[in-house]
Amino acid sequence: MRFNASWLLPAALLALGMTPACSSDDDDETPDSGTQDSGTPDSGIQDSGTPDGGGGGDGGTSGTAECPSHALLCESFDNGLNGWEEGTQNATIQADGTKPRNGSGALHVVTKDGIDEKQGEGQAIAQWSKSITPFGTQLFSRAHVFLNALPGDPGQMGTFFVLFSAEDSDFGGIELQVIRDTGFALDDWSFRSGQGWNRQGPPVNLGMSTGRWVCLEWEVRRASASATHGNARVYVDGALAHDFANIGMRSFERFTVGYGFVHPQGPSASEAWIDNLAISSTQRIGCE
């Protein structure tokens, strides 16, 4: 089954004759010139404060990761699709018991090797999508993620989460990615001024890890519900890894979770598990 073009980023853009912003093949050592790396959030956007339940290292397989009372959505992936819409391209995705962090299930994604978009073979990605309350001024998401490998090529990005609006009058979105050097990227296809692909640059201390469960948080904020730009932060095991500034914002009303490569370059095999997804519009969720 191919992705439904009405809700998935790359398929939707391709249907309109466009492609998402991305890196060139030789930019893995130097940050993109358009990247804005603010040490602080955009003016007028307040700090999120302390998350529920603390943060800290999360390399083990224990922990409860309970659903907080303020959450809009919680998913332990113990009950199959459970109302989610599935989309795949050169990949498989299912909730199974092969490697749950806790509970009986986790979202399990396997991408096919040898897929090269330059040969017209498309993407190697699989995601689940669900409607959410339209984005106002802040949204916090948390999931535990286990990767067996990082993207293998400089022009290849592994996508975890996507926030977007499929409405004709408000079409556009943003997505959180990881790149080869363990750093994060923010693909901004919001169609706001200054939108594009933003990368963290090689992380000094904190990046994505493989071979263990990582607590991954994504925080998206804007100063008001009419603001066209805001910021997006990514946290690893409770600590801030990067703050992406001047990110385009819309009334995002769909959220997708999964893994895979928007721009596969041939080597595209990967396996990933995702567990304990939670989304809140009031405060950070924290790792447990």
N, C-alpha and C positions, 0 to 999 in steps of 0.2 A: 504493500500500500504506500503510495506517495503522500507527501504532506498535503494537507488541505490548503490550497492557496488563499483561502479566506482568512487564515489565522497564522500561518507560519511565515516568518520573516523572509528567508531567501526565496521561497517559492512565490510568495506574494509579490516581491519586487521583480522577479523574473517575469511574472505574468504581466507586469506593467512595462516590461522592456528595460528594467533597471537592475543594477546589482548593488549589494551592500558595500559600504566602504571597507577597505582592507589594506593590508600591508603589501609592500613589494617583496620580491623574493630574496632581497639582500639586506633587509633592515633588521635582522635579528640582533645585531650588536649595538645599534644606535637608536635611541628613542625617536619616534616620529616627530617631525618638526612642528606638527600642529598640536602635540600633546601639551596640555596645561596641567602642571603638577602643583596643585595648591597644597600647602601644608595645613591649611584651614579651610572650612567650608565657605561657600559663597556668602557674600554679605547679606545679612538678614536671615540666614538659616542657622538655627540654633543647634548646639551639640546634642547628641542623642542621650548622653549621660550613661549611666551604668546599666548593662543589660540584666534581665532577670537571670538568676541562677548562676551568675558569674561566667567566666570563660575558662581560660587555661588549656593546657595540653589535652589532646583527645585521641591519643594513639591507640588506645585499647579497644576492646569490644564490649565493655560493660557500660553502665549508665542507663538512665530511664528515659531521658529526653521527653519529659512529659509535655503535654499540650497546655500552654498557659491560658489563663482565663480570658486574656485580652486578644487572643488570636482570631483572625478572620477565617483561617483555614489551617487545618492540621492533617497530615497524611503520613501514616506509618507504613504504607504499602503492604499491609497484611491482608487486604480485602480485594485484590484484583483491581480492575479499572476504577471502580468506585466513583463513577460519574465523570472521569477524565476522558478526553478525546485523544486517540493515539495517532501518531504520524511517524513514518519511517521512510528512509531512502538509503538503500545499501546498508541496512543495519537492522537489528532486532531489538525489541524492548519488551520487557515483561516484569511483573511483580512476582518474585519467586523467593525460595528459601535457600539459595546457594550461598549467600554471604550477608545475612542481616546483621546490622550492628547491634540491635536489640529487637525483641519481638520475633515474629515468625517470617517476616518478609522484608525485602528491599527492592527498589527499582533496579533492574539489571539490564545494561545496555552493551551490546556487542556490535562493533562496526566492521565492515568487510574490508579486507586488504586489497590494495591495487587499484583503488578508485582515484582517478585523476580528472579533475574538472576541466583541465586544458584539452582533454580528449573528448569532452562532451559527456562524461560519465556522471555528472551531477555531484551530489554531496554524499557524505557518509555520516548520517546523523539520525537520531531517533529521540523523540520527545513526547511527553504528555502535556496536554493543554487544558486549562479550565478558566471559566469566567470568574472575575473578581469584582468587588465593588470598585467603580471607576476611581482612579487615582486622584487624590486631592492634593495634599502637601507633603505626605510622607508615607513610606512603605518600607517595612523591614521583613526580610526573609532569612531563614536559617535552614540548612540541611547538612547532614553528615555525608561526606563524599569519599569514596575509595576508588582511586585510579590505579591501573596497573602500569600505565605509561603516559608520558606527556606527548604533545604533538611532536612529530619527528622532523618537520621541515620548517624553515623560517617563514614561509608564506601561509602556514597552516595554523588555524586557531581552533581550540576546543571549546565549544559553547556549553555552559551549564544552565543558565536561566535567561529567559526573554520576557520582557514586559512590552506590550504593544496594544495599540488600538487598531482594529480592522475597519472602523467606521470610515466611510468615504470622506466625510467632512473633517475627520480627525486622524487620518491614517499616519502611522509611523510607530517606531519603537526603539528600544535600546536592549543590548544584551551583554551579559557578563561572560568573558572568555578567559582561557589560560593559553599561554604561548610557550614556546620551546624552552626559554630560559627560566621557567617556573614563575615568571611574572604574570600579571593580569592585564587584560585589555578590555576596553569598553567600546563596543561597536554602536555608534549613534546614527541610526537611520530615521531620526525623528523628523527630518526635513525642516528643521529649524536652522537659522543662520549659524554658521560655524560648525554644523554637524559633520561627523566623520568618524574615522577610526582613531581611538586614543589608546596608547599603550603605556604601561607603567614604566617600562625600561627595566633592565636587569635589576632585580631586587637585591638590596644590600644584605638584609637580614631575614626578611620574611617573604616567602613565596609559597606556591603550591607544592605539596609533597605527593609522592607515589608510594604504594605498598603499605599504606596505613589509612585509618579513618581520619579525615580532616573535618573539623567544624568550619563550615563556610557560611559567612553571613554577607548579605548584600543589602545596603541601606540606600534608599533613593529619596531625595528631598528637594523641595522648592519652596520659595518664601510665601507664595500664595497659590490658590487654586487656578489663577489665571496667568501665573508666571510661565514664560516660555522656556526658561532655562533654570537649571539647578545643579545639584552635585550628586555623585554616587560614590559611596564608600564600600570597600571590601575588607572584611575581617577574616583572619585565619586563626583558629583556636582562641578566639576572643580578643585578639590584638589587631589594631588597625594596620592593614598591609598597604593600602593606597586610597587616596581621595581624588576622584576624577572631577574636575571642575568644568563649568560652562557646558553642561550636558543638556541637550534638547528635551523638553518635557511636553507631554500631552496627557489627555485624560485616559491613560492606559487602562484597559478593561479586560485584558487577558494575560495570564501568566503561564509560561511553559517551563518545564523542568525535564532534564534529560542530559544527554551528552553526545558528542560527535563533532564532525568537522565540516564547517561551512565551505572551506576551500581546500579539499584534499588534493595532495600533490603526488599521488601514487602510493607511498606507504601510508595506509589509512586504517590499519588494524588497531583496535583498542577494545578494552573491556572496563566497564565502570559500574559501580553500585552506588545508589543514593538512598538514604534513609532519613526518617524523622524530619520531613519538611514541615515548616510552620511559617505563616505569614501574618503580620500584624500591621495595623495602621496607627498604633499609638506609641509603641516603644520597642526598643531592641529586645529580641527574644533570648539571646544567650545560648550557650552550647548545651545546657541540660535543662 
